[in-house]
Structure formats: structure tokens, C-alpha cells
Amino acid sequence: MRLEAPDRGELDRAYATLKALHGDAYEWSPPDVSRLERLGNTRMRQYVRAWINAWDLVRLDPDYAPDTEVVELTASSYEHDEALDADRAE
């Protein structure tokens, strides 16, 4: 069962809370980072990961300007792929 998508206020509160936590954790003042487009199908997890990844990258390189892109992955299988074994043998 899917949860209801967060509204603007909920996203703003989560962003502010995570920004403060990231700042406390790494003893720095994280800058505002670009936010993902607010689409009806964007999950809270995607927002959180994008924000944290951006802050981590900027913390390591203050001149870096992260640009997060969300793409939908197709379903994959965890079955053994014989073609990968053939590539290693060459």
C-alpha cells in the first residue's frame, strides 16, 4: 500500500529538519540545495536521498553544483547471467 504523497509544507519541514541534522552531524552549515521537482509520484525517499547526496557532495567540494536526476528503472532479475561469465573469460 502506498502512502499519500507529502504536501509542500511537509516537504519544507522535512528539508529544514534534515538540513539541520546534516549540519549538526558534520559540524558545518549546509547551503540550500536544489530540490527535486514536486511531482505527484516522487517518493519522500527520493527527496531525502537527493538532499543528503547533494549536501555530502557540496561538503566535500564547495564549488560543486549537484544536479540530481530521477529516472525510473525497469525491473531486473537476480538470476545468474551466463553472458557475464563469458565476458570474464575473454
N, C-alpha and C positions, 0 to 999 in steps of 0.2 A: 504494500500500500504506500503510495507516495504522499508526502506531506504537502501542505499548501505552501506555495512559493512565498518567500519573505517579501513584505512590502518595503517601501522606501525607508520608513522610519526604523524598521527592524534592521535593515542593511546598514543604515547610518550608525545605529547603536553598536552593532557588531563590529563595524570598521573601527570606530573610535576605541572600543574596548580592546580589540586585537592590536591596534597601533600602540596603545599604552602598554599592554603586556609585552609586546616585542621590544619597546623602548626600555622597559624595566629589565627584561631578560638580558639584553646586550648592552645596557648602560649607555644608551645613545638616544637621540631624538629623531625618530624616523620621519622622513618627509612624507607629504601626501604623495600617493602613487596613483597612476591612472586606474580607474575602476572598470571592471567588465561592463559591457553593455547590459542594461537591465532588461533581460528578455524573460518571458513567462516560463521558459523551460530551463533557465540557468539555475543550477542547484546551489544551495548555500555552500556546500563543499567546494565548488568551483570558485566562488568568490573568495573564500578563506584561503585556499591554496594560492590563488593569483596574488592576493595581497601579501601573504607571507613570503612567497618566492620573490616578489618584487623588492620587498624590504631587505631580504637576505642579499640579493644581488647588489642593491644600492649601498648596503652597509659595507660590502667587500670592495666595491668600486664606485665611489660617489659620483663619478662622471657618467656612469652607465644609465641609460634611459630604457628600462624594460618595457616591452610591448607584448602583453600576453594575448595569445590567440587560442580560442577554444574551438576544438574540432571534434566531431563525433567519430568514434572508432567503430569499425564493424566488429561483429562478434568473432572471436577467434577460438581456436581449439587448442587444448593442451595435449593433444595426441602427438606421438613421436613423428617427426617429419624426416623420412628417409633421404630426401633431397639434401638436407643439411649435412648428413653424414657423407654423401658423395662429394660435396664441396670441400670437406676437410681432407679427404683422401688425395685430392689433387695437389 
